[in-house]
Amino acid sequence: MSQYFVKTSKEAPKDEQSKNAQLLIRAGYIHKEMAGVYDFLPLGFKTLHKIINIIRDEMNSLGAFEMQMSALQSKELWEATDRWSDEKVDVWFKTSLQSGSELGLGFTHEEPFTAMMRRFISSYKDLPVLVYQFQRKFRNELRAKSGIMRTREFIMKDLYSFARDEKEQQEIYNKVSDSYVRIFQRLGLHEHTYKTFASGGVFSKYSHEFQTLTEAGEDIIYVDKDKKIAVNEEVLSGDVLEDLRIKKEELEKAKASEVGNIFNLGTRFSEPLGLYYKNESGQEIPVYMGSYGIGPARVFGVIVELFSDDDGLVLPLQIAPFAVYIISINQDEKARKLYDDLQNKGFECILDDRSESVGTKLKDADLLGIPFRVVVSDKSLQEGGFELKERKGGKTQIVSETELLHFLNKKYEKVDR
């Protein structure tokens, strides 16, 4: 800990309203640059990338290819789809080259991916194809008061699918939907997250959002907990209720935060941008598309809103920056040996070797939200080993090193990886 780049604080910043940002700043996970703009410090960066890697694993399991697109966007490309005007899209960040040409900082990437695919798709044999990225997006949000759940600069996982026809596109859509369910299960959010029916626009009857119940959310949804589905308030009507075979009196109104979304796009982008393929008869057909987004930082913020208490973060094992927080009370040599042993067994640990009071170390262990705290002291050794405390639930027990290893292995077995 003395060598790690982290500094905790007792007080939350006065200008920060959201619980997630207050706790993450206090715990040294993030640093606030300005309203709606945050830096991810080593602890936060590590946690964010554990979330990203879970998402990446599921995207790869779909057969999707990861790449990296530019954040700089050409005006002409977006004019072709009628999305350059500020009257049509009010979240643009725009800039100019020294020559005077206008550029945009991408808030999404349907246009660039579609235009790029003109080089790679010409025949039915080239389809279907799925591509995705984790890419920095920029949105000129009017309000940015929800910490890392709504920011002006953020990483988004955006996946785009390209298919021969509507039927093939719907099959891809359903597979991506299933992968999103698995993602939120692996992140520990499945009990709180609902596949939510939302407007499909002109492309399809419905799109779907994945909404996580939280008082910090900005959306209102109506939840059927038995069927594990929900309806966004924006589309709730008698026709929708009848279509979904649910009754309004059986629905529970709740605040939620959108952690993911999936859309059928039809030929909305392929036609104006000239993305066509030749079928077996040589006929030119516009490519059918879908887009699918998840904001890893927003997911991180929602997890903090849900999994925290008065003492700090309570992070799930699968995304915590470390599994074990080791504290020595006058037993530095034995604590160091335990640290080395656990590290060598593949468990990520941090050893608090700072010249701080024991009370400060105990408080920081809780604040950082590390799943398991181990105290090595004269008292614990006399009682047969180490004092083990679970951050979630606060259970404390004395365990030998063998018992500690068995305990950690069991905990990892329960993590849906």
C-alpha positions in Angstrom: 0.0 0.0 0.0 2.9 2.3 0.7 4.1 1.9 -2.9 0.6 2.0 -4.5 -0.7 5.2 -6.2 -3.7 5.8 -4.0 -4.8 8.4 -1.5 -8.0 8.1 0.5 -9.9 10.9 2.2 -12.4 11.1 5.1 -14.6 13.7 3.5 -16.5 13.6 0.2 -16.0 16.6 -2.1 -18.7 19.3 -1.4 -19.4 19.8 -5.1 -20.3 16.2 -5.8 -23.9 15.1 -5.5 -23.9 11.5 -6.5 -23.0 8.7 -4.1 -21.0 6.8 -6.6 -18.6 9.7 -7.3 -18.4 10.7 -3.6 -17.3 7.2 -2.6 -15.0 6.6 -5.6 -13.2 9.9 -5.1 -12.9 9.3 -1.3 -11.5 5.8 -2.0 -9.0 7.1 -4.5 -10.5 5.3 -7.5 -11.2 8.4 -9.6 -10.3 12.1 -9.8 -12.7 14.8 -10.9 -11.4 17.1 -13.6 -14.6 19.1 -14.0 -18.4 18.5 -14.1 -19.0 15.3 -16.1 -15.3 14.6 -16.6 -13.4 12.1 -14.4 -10.0 10.4 -14.5 -9.7 6.8 -13.6 -6.8 6.3 -11.1 -5.0 3.0 -10.8 -7.6 1.3 -8.5 -10.5 2.6 -10.6 -8.7 1.8 -13.9 -8.1 -1.8 -12.8 -11.7 -2.2 -11.8 -13.1 -0.6 -14.9 -11.0 -3.0 -17.1 -12.2 -6.0 -15.2 -15.7 -4.9 -16.2 -14.5 -4.4 -19.8 -12.9 -7.8 -19.9 -16.1 -9.5 -18.9 -17.9 -7.7 -21.6 -15.1 -8.4 -24.1 -15.3 -12.2 -23.3 -19.0 -12.3 -24.1 -18.6 -10.3 -27.3 -15.8 -12.7 -28.5 -18.1 -15.6 -27.7 -20.5 -14.2 -30.3 -17.8 -14.4 -32.9 -17.5 -10.6 -33.0 -14.2 -9.0 -34.0 -12.7 -6.2 -31.8 -11.2 -3.2 -33.5 -10.6 0.5 -32.7 -12.2 3.3 -34.7 -11.3 7.0 -34.7 -13.1 9.4 -32.4 -12.8 12.2 -35.0 -15.7 12.2 -37.4 -16.1 13.8 -40.8 -19.0 16.2 -41.3 -19.9 14.8 -44.7 -20.5 11.3 -43.4 -23.0 12.4 -40.8 -24.7 14.9 -43.3 -25.4 11.8 -45.5 -27.6 10.3 -42.7 -29.0 13.7 -41.6 -27.4 13.6 -38.1 -24.9 16.4 -38.3 -27.2 19.3 -37.6 -27.4 20.4 -33.9 -31.1 20.6 -34.4 -31.2 16.8 -35.1 -28.5 15.8 -32.6 -28.0 18.1 -29.6 -25.1 16.4 -27.9 -22.3 17.0 -30.5 -18.9 18.3 -29.6 -17.6 19.9 -32.7 -14.2 21.4 -33.6 -12.4 22.7 -36.6 -9.1 22.0 -38.5 -6.7 24.9 -39.2 -8.0 24.8 -42.8 -11.5 25.6 -41.5 -13.0 22.2 -42.1 -15.4 21.1 -39.3 -15.0 17.8 -37.4 -17.1 16.1 -34.8 -16.0 14.1 -31.8 -18.0 10.9 -32.1 -20.9 10.2 -29.7 -21.7 6.9 -31.4 -20.3 5.1 -34.5 -23.0 3.8 -36.8 -21.9 6.0 -39.7 -18.2 5.3 -39.6 -18.7 1.5 -39.2 -21.2 1.5 -42.1 -19.0 3.5 -44.4 -15.9 1.3 -43.6 -17.9 -1.8 -44.3 -18.3 -0.8 -48.0 -14.7 -2.0 -48.4 -15.4 -5.4 -46.8 -18.9 -6.3 -47.8 -19.9 -6.8 -51.5 -21.3 -10.3 -51.6 -23.7 -12.5 -49.6 -20.7 -14.6 -48.8 -19.3 -11.7 -46.7 -22.3 -11.8 -44.4 -23.1 -11.9 -41.5 -20.3 -10.1 -39.7 -20.1 -8.5 -36.2 -17.6 -5.9 -35.1 -17.1 -4.0 -31.9 -14.9 -1.7 -30.0 -14.3 -0.1 -26.6 -14.0 3.5 -27.7 -13.9 6.9 -26.1 -17.1 8.8 -26.8 -18.0 12.5 -26.3 -21.5 13.8 -25.5 -22.3 17.4 -24.7 -24.7 16.5 -21.9 -26.8 19.3 -20.6 -26.8 17.7 -17.1 -23.9 15.8 -15.7 -24.8 15.3 -12.0 -24.8 11.5 -11.7 -21.1 10.9 -11.2 -19.6 8.3 -13.6 -23.1 7.2 -14.6 -23.5 10.2 -16.9 -20.4 11.9 -18.2 -19.3 14.0 -21.2 -16.4 11.8 -22.0 -16.6 8.0 -21.6 -15.7 4.6 -22.9 -18.5 2.7 -24.7 -18.6 -0.8 -25.9 -20.4 -0.5 -29.2 -21.1 -3.6 -31.3 -22.5 -3.5 -34.8 -24.0 -6.4 -36.8 -24.3 -6.6 -40.6 -26.7 -9.2 -42.0 -28.3 -10.4 -45.3 -31.9 -9.8 -44.3 -34.3 -9.0 -41.5 -34.6 -12.7 -40.4 -30.8 -13.1 -40.1 -30.5 -9.8 -38.3 -33.2 -10.8 -35.7 -31.3 -14.0 -35.0 -28.2 -12.0 -34.3 -30.2 -9.6 -32.1 -31.5 -12.5 -30.0 -28.0 -13.9 -29.5 -26.7 -10.5 -28.4 -29.6 -10.1 -26.0 -28.7 -13.4 -24.4 -25.1 -12.4 -24.1 -26.1 -9.2 -22.3 -28.1 -11.3 -19.8 -24.9 -13.3 -19.2 -22.8 -10.1 -18.8 -25.0 -8.6 -16.1 -25.2 -12.0 -14.4 -21.4 -12.2 -14.3 -21.2 -8.6 -13.0 -23.5 -9.5 -10.1 -26.3 -7.3 -11.4 -28.8 -9.9 -12.6 -31.1 -9.7 -9.6 -31.5 -6.0 -10.1 -31.5 -5.8 -14.0 -34.4 -6.2 -16.3 -34.7 -6.5 -20.0 -36.9 -3.5 -20.7 -39.2 -2.9 -23.7 -38.6 0.5 -25.3 -39.3 2.2 -28.5 -38.0 0.5 -31.7 -38.4 3.7 -33.7 -39.1 3.2 -37.4 -37.0 0.1 -37.6 -38.8 -2.4 -35.4 -41.7 -2.7 -33.0 -39.4 -2.6 -29.9 -35.8 -2.0 -29.0 -34.6 -3.3 -25.6 -32.8 -1.6 -22.8 -31.2 -3.3 -19.9 -32.3 -1.3 -16.9 -30.9 -1.7 -13.4 -33.1 -0.7 -10.5 -31.5 2.1 -8.4 -32.8 5.2 -6.7 -29.9 7.0 -8.5 -31.5 6.1 -11.9 -32.9 8.7 -14.3 -35.5 6.5 -16.0 -38.9 5.2 -14.9 -39.8 1.7 -15.7 -42.6 -0.7 -14.9 -41.4 -4.1 -13.7 -42.9 -7.5 -13.9 -40.7 -9.4 -11.4 -42.2 -12.8 -12.1 -41.6 -12.6 -15.9 -38.3 -10.8 -15.4 -39.2 -8.1 -17.9 -40.0 -4.4 -17.7 -41.5 -1.6 -19.9 -40.1 1.9 -20.2 -42.6 4.5 -19.1 -42.1 6.3 -22.4 -43.8 3.4 -24.3 -46.3 2.1 -21.7 -49.7 1.9 -23.2 -52.7 -0.4 -23.4 -51.6 -1.8 -26.7 -48.1 -2.6 -25.4 -49.5 -4.2 -22.3 -51.8 -6.4 -24.4 -49.0 -7.2 -26.8 -46.7 -8.4 -23.9 -49.6 -10.1 -22.1 -49.0 -8.3 -18.8 -51.4 -6.3 -16.6 -50.5 -2.8 -15.4 -51.8 -3.5 -11.9 -49.2 -6.3 -11.7 -46.4 -4.0 -12.6 -44.2 -2.2 -10.1 -43.1 1.4 -10.9 -39.4 1.9 -10.2 -36.4 4.2 -10.9 -33.7 2.6 -13.0 -30.5 3.3 -14.8 -30.0 2.1 -18.4 -26.8 0.0 -18.4 -27.2 -1.4 -21.9 -29.3 -1.2 -25.1 -29.8 -3.1 -28.3 -31.4 -1.9 -31.5 -32.5 -3.3 -34.9 -31.5 -0.6 -37.4 -32.9 -2.1 -40.5 -31.4 -0.3 -43.5 -31.4 3.2 -41.9 -27.7 3.6 -42.3 -26.8 1.2 -45.1 -29.0 2.8 -47.8 -27.9 6.5 -47.4 -24.2 5.4 -47.1 -24.4 2.9 -50.0 -23.7 -0.3 -48.1 -25.1 -3.0 -50.4 -24.3 -6.6 -51.2 -25.1 -8.9 -54.2 -27.3 -11.9 -53.4 -27.0 -15.3 -55.2 -28.9 -13.9 -58.2 -26.6 -10.9 -58.5 -29.2 -8.4 -57.2 -28.0 -5.6 -55.0 -29.6 -5.6 -51.6 -29.0 -3.1 -48.7 -27.4 -4.6 -45.7 -29.5 -5.1 -42.5 -27.9 -3.7 -39.3 -28.1 -3.7 -35.6 -26.3 -1.8 -32.9 -25.7 -2.7 -29.3 -24.2 -0.6 -26.5 -22.9 -0.9 -23.0 -21.1 1.8 -21.0 -18.6 0.1 -18.7 -18.1 3.2 -16.5 -21.9 3.6 -16.1 -22.1 0.0 -15.1 -19.3 0.7 -12.5 -21.2 3.6 -11.1 -24.4 1.6 -10.8 -22.5 -1.2 -9.0 -21.3 1.4 -6.5 -24.8 2.8 -6.0 -26.1 -0.7 -5.3 -23.1 -2.3 -3.5 -22.0 0.2 -0.9 -22.7 1.1 2.7 -21.9 3.8 5.3 -18.3 2.6 5.5 -17.6 2.6 1.8 -17.6 0.4 -1.3 -18.6 -3.3 -1.2 -17.3 -4.5 -4.6 -18.1 -7.9 -6.0 -15.0 -10.2 -6.1 -15.1 -10.4 -9.9 -14.4 -6.7 -10.4 -12.6 -5.6 -7.2 -9.0 -4.4 -7.8 -7.8 -6.9 -5.2 -9.3 -9.9 -3.5 -7.6 -9.6 -0.1 -6.6 -6.6 2.0 -3.9 -7.7 4.5 -3.2 -5.7 7.7 -0.3 -6.4 10.1 -0.5 -5.5 13.8 3.1 -5.9 15.0 3.5 -9.0 12.8 5.1 -7.6 9.7 7.2 -10.6 8.8 4.3 -13.1 9.0 2.0 -10.6 7.1 4.6 -10.3 4.3 4.9 -14.1 4.1 1.1 -14.5 3.8 1.0 -11.8 1.1 3.7 -13.6 -0.9 2.0 -17.0 -0.4 -1.4 -15.7 -1.6 0.1 -13.8 -4.5 2.0 -17.0 -5.6 -1.3 -18.9 -5.5 -2.8 -16.4 -7.9 -4.9 -14.3 -5.5 -4.6 -10.6 -5.9 -3.7 -9.0 -2.6 -2.7 -5.7 -1.2 -0.6 -5.4 2.0 -1.2 -2.2 4.0 2.3 -1.5 5.2 1.8 2.2 5.8 2.9 3.9 9.0 -0.7 4.7 9.8 -2.8 3.7 12.8 -4.5 0.4 12.9 -7.9 2.2 13.0 -7.0 4.1 9.8 -6.0 0.9 8.0 -9.2 -0.9 9.1 -11.3 2.1 7.9 -9.5 2.2 4.5 -10.0 -1.5 4.0 -13.7 -0.9 4.3 -13.7 2.2 2.2 -11.9 0.5 -0.7 -14.4 -2.3 -0.7 -11.9 -5.1 -1.0 -14.0 -8.3 -0.6 -11.8 -9.9 2.2 -9.8 -8.4 5.0 -7.1 -10.4 6.8 -5.5 -9.1 10.0 -2.3 -10.7 11.2 -1.7 -10.0 14.9 -0.4 -11.5 18.1 -4.0 -12.2 19.2 -5.0 -13.9 15.9 -1.9 -16.1 15.9 -2.5 -17.1 19.5 -6.1 -18.1 18.4 -4.8 -20.3 15.6 -4.1 -18.1 12.5 -5.5 -14.9 10.9 -8.6 -12.8 11.4 -10.6 -13.0 8.3 -13.5 -10.6 7.7 -15.9 -10.6 4.7 -16.6 -7.0 3.5 -20.1 -8.1 2.4 -22.0 -9.2 5.5 -19.2 -8.4 7.9 -18.6 -12.0 9.0 -15.4 -12.5 11.0 -13.5 -15.7 11.8 -10.1 -17.1 12.7 -8.6 -19.2 10.0 -5.3 -21.0 9.4 -3.5 -20.4 6.1 -4.8 -23.7 4.7 -8.3 -22.7 5.7 -7.9 -19.3 4.1 -6.8 -20.8 0.8 -9.7 -23.2 0.9 -12.1 -20.3 1.7 -10.7 -18.2 -1.2 -10.9 -21.1 -3.7 -14.5 -21.7 -2.7 -15.4 -18.0 -3.2 -13.8 -18.0 -6.7 -15.7 -21.1 -7.6 -18.9 -19.3 -7.0 -18.0 -16.4 -9.2 -19.7 -16.7 -12.6 -16.7 -16.2 -14.9 
